[in-house]
Amino acid sequence: TQGNSTGHYAYTESSCPDIGHSDKVAILYSRCFNFSNIIAPELSYAYHMFGEETGNIQVEVSTNSCVSWSPIDILDGPRQDSSSAGWKTRLVNMVQFSGAPNVRIRLVGTTGRDQFSDMAIDDIRVQEAPANDLALTEILTPVSRCGLGEAESVSVRIENLGYQSQTDFDISYQIDGGATVTETFEGVLPGG
């Protein structure tokens, strides 16, 4: 659906008595990709996995005309805390296939043990990963904004989603319109 409410998505249905329940497998195959001139191929897809018994989505790759498949990534178990929770995006680094001329990808969805195991995928993309791509993925402290003083410690988690290592970069933040605080991360954050 490309990030909007129109279009289509693929899902597993685990609640139908005729076809649902445990260990049912759905496979979505890609076309053949040529990564001969791609430095850092990457797969991305949106997913929704909610339910007590949610199964898994596994990404597999073949470079030999689908004779054999190698698993390269897996999402296992529930990832959302409600059926109305927003979709999440998964990035799968495929740099090990850089230069390969004949790459096929398949997403394998396996339902869990009972009817509460629906999973959905959408917005599947194969592209070259950016060289430089830092992302703030979590605010670790402060946990709450209630009862904070003026001298609170701020701690964040930053991930390198690009393929080049990043060194000695600035991180800035601002709280409630106050002064901008800038600190420098000193060290190396390896490429993803």
HELIX and SHEET records of a PDB file:
HELIX    1   1 VAL A   95  PHE A   97  5                                   3    
SHEET    1   A 4 ALA A  10  THR A  12  0                                        
SHEET    2   A 4 MET A 119  GLU A 128 -1                                        
SHEET    3   A 4 PRO A  41  MET A  49 -1                                        
SHEET    4   A 4 LYS A  88  ASN A  93 -1                                        
SHEET    1   B 4 VAL A  25  TYR A  29  0                                        
SHEET    2   B 4 ARG A 104  THR A 110 -1                                        
SHEET    3   B 4 ASN A  56  SER A  62 -1                                        
SHEET    4   B 4 SER A  70  ASP A  76 -1                                        
SHEET    1   C 2 LEU A 134  THR A 141  0                                        
SHEET    2   C 2 SER A 155  ASN A 160 -1                                        
SHEET    1   D 2 GLN A 166  TYR A 173  0                                        
SHEET    2   D 2 VAL A 181  LEU A 189 -1                                        
END                                                                             
